[in-house]
Amino acid sequence: MDNLFFVLSKLVWGLLSPSSLLIWLLILATLFLWLNYIKAGRRLLTLLSIVGFAVMAYPVGDWLMQPLETRFPPPATLPQDIDGIIVLGGAENLKLSSGWNSAEVGDSAERLFAAAQLSREYPSLPVIYSGGSNLVQMPDLDSEGWVSMTLLTQVGIDPARIINESRARNTFENFVMIKPLLPEADGQYLLVTSAFHMPRSVGIARKQGVNVIPYPVDYRSNKPDLRYWDFALFSHLEVLEVAWREWLGLTAYFITGKTSAWLPAPRLEQVEQD
């Protein structure tokens, strides 16, 4: 069932990602015009032009991204009583690493830097890393975790402290697969992942009974006073794609019972501490 969910999520994203939607609708508008549905084709092209211009000209994706990134603020002070540091995969680029036989990072390298920093703050605690291949066509890519181990040691973490899980394909599998590896089943763990990804990650952790303290990194949105019309299509689309995917992921995980809430919130004790 989990394999079906994984494959379907990739297929749905191929249809519903913002860039894919724009192309599919452009194809539909072209068909309308060729089939002499002139009015429908013109209306659809007009809609596509308005949406495309908005995405190109202004960082509209920030409106979707910022509620995710501000949902779980970083802890005001680091907790003293924790049993380990959980780092979710995504910092490594497995396909490039395999092709060039070199450990390459992706867009979330801040996760590695945060793991290194926290490992120095807690020199006796294990660093639990979870991340495998999320490619349908290459499911066994780096199944031994060579890339993640290489990157973690490159940022200065002692290999003897690393618990490396390298088979998880998505966030749900991250927690399912690391749960048996935790040194203390009922312990408390700092959770390092991208800020936009933290709500879904915390929801899954709670559903799996893993006690986590969010430590968000890798922010992507600009604060309102830093947004302006700059006509930077690629950077705007990057943020929009990630934010839209995360909202779809939250919805799909909630419907299928994989998370504790549609949009998990900080617990009362965490709010009081902050």
C-alpha positions as CSV (number, residue, x, y, z in Angstrom):
1,M,0.0,0.0,0.0
2,D,2.9,2.4,0.8
3,N,4.4,1.6,-2.5
4,L,1.2,2.5,-4.3
5,F,1.0,5.7,-2.4
6,F,4.5,6.6,-3.3
7,V,4.0,5.9,-7.1
8,L,0.6,7.7,-7.1
9,S,2.1,10.8,-5.4
10,K,4.7,11.1,-8.1
11,L,2.1,10.7,-10.9
12,V,-0.2,13.3,-9.3
13,W,2.6,15.7,-8.9
14,G,3.5,15.4,-12.5
15,L,0.0,16.6,-13.3
16,L,-0.6,19.2,-10.5
17,S,2.8,21.0,-10.1
18,P,2.5,24.7,-11.1
19,S,4.8,24.3,-14.1
20,S,3.1,21.2,-15.2
21,L,-0.4,22.7,-14.9
22,L,0.7,25.7,-17.0
23,I,1.9,23.3,-19.8
24,W,-1.2,21.1,-19.6
25,L,-3.5,24.1,-19.8
26,L,-1.5,25.5,-22.7
27,I,-1.9,22.2,-24.5
28,L,-5.6,22.3,-23.8
29,A,-5.9,25.9,-25.0
30,T,-4.1,24.9,-28.2
31,L,-6.5,22.0,-28.7
32,F,-9.5,24.3,-28.3
33,L,-8.2,26.6,-31.0
34,W,-7.4,23.8,-33.4
35,L,-10.9,22.4,-32.8
36,N,-12.4,25.8,-33.5
37,Y,-13.5,26.4,-29.9
38,I,-12.2,29.9,-30.3
39,K,-13.9,31.5,-27.4
40,A,-12.8,28.8,-24.9
41,G,-9.3,28.8,-26.3
42,R,-9.0,32.6,-26.0
43,R,-10.4,32.6,-22.4
44,L,-7.9,29.9,-21.3
45,L,-5.0,31.7,-23.0
46,T,-6.0,34.9,-21.3
47,L,-6.1,33.2,-17.9
48,L,-2.7,31.6,-18.6
49,S,-1.2,34.9,-19.6
50,I,-2.4,36.6,-16.4
51,V,-1.2,33.8,-14.1
52,G,2.1,33.5,-16.0
53,F,2.7,37.2,-15.8
54,A,1.9,37.3,-12.0
55,V,4.3,34.4,-11.3
56,M,7.1,36.0,-13.4
57,A,6.7,39.5,-12.0
58,Y,6.1,39.0,-8.3
59,P,7.0,36.3,-5.7
60,V,3.5,35.1,-5.3
61,G,4.8,31.8,-4.0
62,D,5.8,33.5,-0.8
63,W,2.1,33.8,0.2
64,L,1.9,30.0,0.2
65,M,5.4,29.4,1.7
66,Q,5.4,31.8,4.6
67,P,2.5,30.1,6.6
68,L,4.5,26.9,6.4
69,E,7.8,28.4,7.4
70,T,6.4,30.3,10.4
71,R,4.3,27.5,11.8
72,F,7.2,26.1,14.0
73,P,9.7,28.7,15.1
74,P,13.1,27.6,16.2
75,P,13.6,27.0,19.9
76,A,14.6,30.2,21.8
77,T,17.1,28.2,23.7
78,L,18.5,24.7,23.0
79,P,16.9,22.0,25.2
80,Q,19.2,20.2,27.7
81,D,17.3,16.9,28.0
82,I,17.4,15.2,24.5
83,D,18.4,11.8,23.3
84,G,19.6,12.6,19.8
85,I,19.4,14.7,16.7
86,I,17.1,13.6,13.8
87,V,18.0,15.0,10.4
88,L,15.7,14.3,7.4
89,G,17.3,13.7,4.0
90,G,17.0,16.0,1.1
91,A,20.3,17.8,1.3
92,E,22.0,15.2,-1.0
93,N,21.5,15.0,-4.7
94,L,21.7,11.2,-5.3
95,K,21.3,11.2,-9.1
96,L,24.2,13.6,-9.6
97,S,26.3,11.9,-6.9
98,S,25.8,8.6,-8.7
99,G,26.6,10.0,-12.1
100,W,29.8,11.8,-11.1
101,N,30.8,9.4,-8.3
102,S,31.0,12.4,-6.0
103,A,28.8,13.4,-3.0
104,E,26.8,16.3,-4.3
105,V,24.4,18.5,-2.3
106,G,21.0,19.7,-3.4
107,D,18.8,22.7,-2.4
108,S,18.6,21.9,1.3
109,A,22.3,21.8,2.3
110,E,21.4,23.9,5.4
111,R,20.2,20.7,7.0
112,L,23.8,19.4,7.0
113,F,25.2,22.6,8.4
114,A,22.6,22.6,11.2
115,A,23.4,18.9,12.0
116,A,27.1,19.8,12.2
117,Q,26.4,22.7,14.5
118,L,24.0,20.7,16.8
119,S,26.5,17.9,16.9
120,R,29.0,20.3,18.4
121,E,26.4,21.6,20.9
122,Y,25.6,18.0,21.9
123,P,29.0,16.1,21.5
124,S,27.8,12.9,23.1
125,L,24.5,12.4,21.3
126,P,23.9,10.4,18.1
127,V,22.9,12.0,14.8
128,I,20.1,10.0,13.1
129,Y,19.9,10.6,9.4
130,S,17.1,9.3,7.2
131,G,16.9,9.7,3.4
132,G,16.8,7.4,0.4
133,S,16.0,7.7,-3.2
134,N,12.7,9.3,-4.1
135,L,13.0,8.5,-7.8
136,V,10.5,5.9,-9.1
137,Q,12.9,4.8,-11.9
138,M,15.9,4.5,-9.5
139,P,14.6,3.2,-6.2
140,D,17.8,1.6,-5.1
141,L,20.0,4.6,-5.8
142,D,22.7,4.7,-3.0
143,S,20.8,2.2,-0.8
144,E,24.0,1.9,1.3
145,G,23.9,5.6,2.3
146,W,27.4,6.4,1.0
147,V,26.4,9.9,-0.2
148,S,24.8,10.9,3.1
149,M,27.6,9.4,5.2
150,T,30.2,11.2,3.1
151,L,28.4,14.6,3.4
152,L,27.8,14.2,7.1
153,T,31.5,13.4,7.7
154,Q,32.6,16.3,5.4
155,V,30.8,18.8,7.7
156,G,32.7,17.4,10.7
157,I,30.4,14.8,12.3
158,D,32.2,11.7,13.7
159,P,31.0,8.6,11.7
160,A,30.8,6.6,14.9
161,R,28.0,8.9,16.0
162,I,25.9,8.6,12.9
163,I,22.9,6.3,12.6
164,N,22.2,6.3,8.9
165,E,18.9,5.1,7.4
166,S,19.1,5.1,3.6
167,R,15.9,3.4,2.3
168,A,13.1,5.9,3.1
169,R,11.5,7.4,0.0
170,N,9.3,10.0,1.6
171,T,8.7,11.7,4.9
172,F,6.3,9.0,6.1
173,E,8.9,6.3,5.5
174,N,11.5,8.5,7.2
175,F,9.8,8.1,10.6
176,V,8.6,4.6,10.1
177,M,12.1,3.4,9.3
178,I,14.1,5.4,11.9
179,K,11.7,4.6,14.8
180,P,13.2,1.1,15.5
181,L,16.7,2.7,15.3
182,L,16.2,5.3,18.0
183,P,18.4,4.8,21.0
184,E,15.5,5.7,23.3
185,A,12.0,4.7,22.0
186,D,10.3,7.2,24.4
187,G,13.1,9.8,24.2
188,Q,13.1,13.3,22.9
189,Y,14.8,14.3,19.7
190,L,15.7,17.6,18.0
191,L,14.3,17.4,14.5
192,V,16.2,19.2,11.7
193,T,14.5,19.7,8.3
194,S,13.5,22.6,6.1
195,A,11.2,25.1,7.7
196,F,8.5,24.6,5.0
197,H,8.7,20.9,5.6
198,M,8.4,21.0,9.4
199,P,4.6,21.0,9.8
200,R,4.2,17.7,7.8
201,S,7.3,16.2,9.5
202,V,6.1,17.0,13.0
203,G,2.6,15.7,12.2
204,I,4.0,12.3,11.0
205,A,6.4,12.1,14.0
206,R,3.5,12.6,16.4
207,K,1.4,10.0,14.5
208,Q,4.3,7.5,14.9
209,G,4.9,8.4,18.5
210,V,8.3,10.0,18.0
211,N,8.8,12.9,20.4
212,V,10.5,15.8,18.5
213,I,11.5,19.4,19.1
214,P,11.4,21.3,15.8
215,Y,14.6,22.9,14.6
216,P,13.7,24.5,11.2
217,V,16.3,25.6,8.7
218,D,16.5,26.3,5.0
219,Y,14.0,29.2,4.7
220,R,12.8,30.0,1.2
221,S,10.3,32.9,1.4
222,N,10.9,36.6,1.8
223,K,9.3,38.7,4.5
224,P,6.6,41.1,3.2
225,D,8.9,44.2,3.3
226,L,11.4,42.4,1.1
227,R,9.0,41.5,-1.7
228,Y,8.9,43.5,-4.8
229,W,8.3,43.3,-8.5
230,D,11.5,41.9,-9.9
231,F,10.5,39.7,-12.9
232,A,12.6,36.8,-11.7
233,L,10.5,33.9,-13.1
234,F,12.8,31.0,-12.2
235,S,13.3,32.0,-8.6
236,H,9.6,32.7,-8.2
237,L,8.6,29.4,-9.7
238,E,11.1,27.5,-7.5
239,V,9.4,28.8,-4.3
240,L,5.9,28.3,-5.7
241,E,6.6,24.7,-6.7
242,V,8.0,23.8,-3.3
243,A,5.2,25.5,-1.4
244,W,2.4,24.0,-3.6
245,R,3.9,20.6,-3.3
246,E,4.0,20.9,0.5
247,W,0.4,21.9,0.8
248,L,-0.6,19.0,-1.5
249,G,1.5,16.7,0.7
250,L,-0.1,17.9,3.9
251,T,-3.5,17.3,2.4
252,A,-2.7,13.8,1.0
253,Y,-1.0,12.7,4.2
254,F,-4.0,13.9,6.3
255,I,-6.5,12.2,4.1
256,T,-4.6,8.9,4.2
257,G,-4.1,9.1,8.0
258,K,-0.3,9.5,7.9
259,T,-0.2,12.7,10.0
260,S,-1.8,13.9,13.2
261,A,-3.4,17.0,11.7
262,W,-3.8,18.7,8.4
263,L,-1.6,21.6,9.6
264,P,0.1,20.6,12.8
265,A,0.8,23.3,15.4
266,P,3.3,23.7,18.2
267,R,2.3,22.2,21.4
268,L,1.4,24.4,24.3
269,E,4.6,23.7,26.2
270,Q,6.7,24.7,23.2
271,V,4.8,27.9,22.8
272,E,5.3,28.8,26.5
273,Q,9.0,28.1,26.2
274,D,9.4,30.3,23.1
